[in-house]
Amino acid sequence: MSDDLPAPAGNLSVSTNKEIENVPAAATEGPTAKEAGQETDRLPKEVTSAGVSIHPTTISVPAPVQQMGVKPAGANIPMPVAAVTLPISDDQIARGLRQSVTSSLRWLAEWCLRRLKQVHMGLKNIHGKLTRVRT
């Protein structure tokens, strides 16, 4: 045995009461969802004196930039509904997808379906009628 290590005790017993720390119930409860998600308009004096400031969550696009055609984007801005113009109708696409791989109509239908998928749309047969759905 090494001189640095203590000698093992013959009877090792561990009490779980020694491992429990007495913490008041108020200290163990975390902030509720409303408290954690609330944003305040003011910060305490101690925080502002340290140089911390609140930045706005939305940024407006300046008027000259808007006149150039720039539009705001992000998670808060709803996406416009994409209008996809295809060379064949939805019924012809469904019919073309059932054609042989050597058919040109099949590949045109595949290309149209790919264009729909690029704008997160697809074709769905609902009660015998083809409709475009968001995916």
Secondary structure, 3 states (H helix, E strand, C coil): CCCCCCCCCCCCCCCHHHCCCCCCHHHHCCCCHHHHHCCCCCCCHHHHHCCCCCCCCCCCCCHHHHHCCCCCCCCCCCCCCCCCCCCCCHHHHHHHHCCCCCCHHHHHHHHHHHHHHHCCEEEEEECCEEEEEEC
